[in-house]
Amino acid sequence: VTRSVPPPRRIPAALLDRFTLGGRVLLHYPDSFRAELGAEEPRTYNASTIQAWADRIRAHDLEGTYYGRTDHWLFTLLTAVGGLSGRSVVILGSLTPRYEAFCLAFDADRCTTLDY
């Protein structure tokens, strides 16, 4: 898709109340998205790194994971339901392939990542 007009950098004033649930949600506008990521160049990951993460996840070694407690909750849930075998998974947005590694660790048949 080619855009002739760039998207807005700020939420339009007319929509701000709806985006913030009447001011209940705090907004944070980073100076730039790339600065927020803390990376100058695109990050790349190889199969051995992702496989190593999957091996650590299988061993319930979640120390230093990206989302902290959420990773532990996800591990508990996927263990309780017997994993992801026979299932296809879609991950929306992914700065690091951590949840793709969860899919490997819990035997998903397919994992698709949609990024923006």
C-alpha positions in Angstrom: 0.0 0.0 0.0 1.4 3.4 -1.0 0.4 6.4 1.2 0.6 9.9 -0.2 -0.1 11.3 3.3 1.8 10.0 6.4 -0.3 8.8 9.3 -0.7 11.3 12.2 2.0 11.4 14.9 -0.5 12.2 17.6 -4.1 11.0 18.2 -6.5 13.6 16.8 -8.1 15.8 19.5 -11.6 14.7 18.3 -10.7 11.1 19.1 -8.5 11.5 22.2 -11.4 11.0 24.7 -12.3 7.7 23.1 -8.7 6.5 22.9 -8.1 7.2 26.6 -11.4 5.9 27.9 -12.4 9.4 29.1 -8.9 10.2 30.4 -8.5 6.9 32.4 -5.7 5.6 30.1 -2.3 7.4 30.3 -0.8 8.3 26.9 2.9 8.2 26.2 4.3 9.6 23.0 7.9 8.5 22.5 10.1 11.0 20.6 10.4 8.4 17.9 9.4 4.8 17.6 13.0 3.7 16.9 14.2 5.6 20.0 11.6 3.7 22.0 12.9 0.4 20.7 16.5 1.4 21.7 17.9 0.0 18.4 19.5 1.8 15.5 19.3 -1.2 13.2 16.6 -3.8 12.7 17.0 -6.7 15.0 17.6 -10.1 13.5 17.4 -13.6 15.1 18.6 -16.9 13.8 17.0 -20.3 14.2 19.5 -21.5 16.8 18.7 -18.5 19.1 15.0 -19.1 18.8 15.5 -22.9 19.4 17.6 -22.1 22.4 14.8 -20.0 23.8 12.3 -22.8 23.1 14.5 -25.3 25.0 14.7 -22.9 28.0 10.9 -22.4 27.9 10.4 -26.2 27.8 12.6 -26.4 30.9 10.4 -23.7 32.5 13.5 -21.4 32.6 11.8 -18.1 32.1 14.4 -15.9 33.8 14.9 -12.6 32.0 12.1 -13.1 29.6 10.6 -10.0 27.9 7.1 -9.9 29.5 8.0 -11.3 33.0 4.9 -12.6 34.9 2.9 -12.8 31.6 5.4 -15.4 30.4 4.8 -17.5 33.5 1.0 -17.2 33.1 1.3 -18.3 29.5 3.5 -21.2 30.4 1.0 -22.3 33.1 -1.9 -22.0 30.7 -0.2 -23.9 27.8 0.9 -26.6 30.2 -2.7 -26.9 31.6 -4.3 -27.3 28.1 -1.7 -29.8 27.0 0.3 -27.5 24.6 -0.5 -26.3 21.1 -0.2 -29.5 19.1 -2.7 -29.5 16.3 -3.2 -25.8 16.5 -2.2 -22.8 14.4 -1.2 -19.6 16.3 -1.1 -16.0 15.1 1.1 -13.5 17.0 0.2 -9.8 16.5 3.3 -7.6 16.7 6.6 -9.0 17.8 9.8 -7.1 18.7 11.5 -10.3 19.7 10.5 -13.8 18.7 9.9 -14.9 22.3 6.3 -16.0 21.7 7.3 -17.7 18.5 9.7 -19.7 20.8 6.7 -20.5 23.0 4.9 -21.9 20.0 7.9 -24.1 19.2 8.2 -25.2 22.9 4.6 -26.2 23.0 4.5 -27.9 19.6 2.2 -25.6 17.6 1.6 -26.9 14.1 2.0 -23.5 12.6 3.0 -20.0 13.9 2.4 -16.9 11.9 3.5 -13.5 13.0 1.8 -10.3 11.7 4.0 -7.3 12.3 3.6 -3.6 11.5 
